[in-house]
Amino acid sequence: MNRKKLTPFFLILALVICISGVAFASSTDKQGTNYENSGKAVEEYTFNDLKKIPYIKENIYNSMINSVDFYDAVEGSFTTTFIRAGEDVTIDFKVDIPQQVAIESVRGSIENLQSVCMDEILYSYNASNDDYIECYYASQLDSSERSVKLDYNACLPHAQKMAFFDGEKAIYDRVVTMDDGERGYYYRPDITNTAYASQCIFPQSLGMALLPDMDNWDVSGVRQCLGRQAVVIRGTVTDPSYAEKISSDSFEMTVDMETGVLLELKGFSGSELTQHIEMKNIHFLSSGADNGIVNDAKNAINVINNLTK
């Protein structure tokens, strides 16, 4: 058994390289827990309604690059080919942002990772090489950066249209052209405390890579997805280096209207599907003890400790 305590630098390196561990068990159904998973706030909006909303593209873009402003806690599961090309890898996650607690597992043909972030300590177990990591992981939560009230809808007119980064960077300033002509990106701290689930629950990277050129994508429809009201957008990948990185020259995304969370992504090279992300289940929760995430995190840490004795 290899047990290591790492500095934050080595933690990041370990999370990127060592994708292995044990999956956490799903919690029992939370009867009576205060969460809403039906998208009722926007279910009356049709495609024609959305097309009439001023700045709808800016609002969708804003909602994706600032999604952590629009919910408190979330749990779910999705599959993605972004970790292993041509293969669906499953990501399970439970996150409570105000509590700064996160549980994440990664499961694929060779991936089997579990990590827990709680009380500014990150615990990670790599089952492939029986490697255990424990290290300090400082919280980056700044409540002032969560720019709108949680009952606001990120895509609709009453939402704040220009969320700020570090008090200075508006949504259009999050993507810049560098001196060498390449694109540069200003990322907000990832307060989900996840290495992989943030791909969907805080999709700022995909949003900034695919959506800043407003003329190269369109709102193409609305749909119900996993009980959520979602907007469908289609466009072209205008950054050549990113198009090469994801092997795609066009894309289709399904985005939750109320939170900006990514529910589905399809990347295409010509007519060939080359990348895919699909949310399998998702529930938005209220923060605090009632959602069960803190207890689940404690149990997951106990499981890891038992496996690493």
Summary of the structure (lengths in Angstrom):
residues: 309
radius of gyration: 19.1
end to end distance: 7.8
largest distance: 60.1
contacts: 1020
relative contact order: 0.22
helix: 24%
strand: 33%
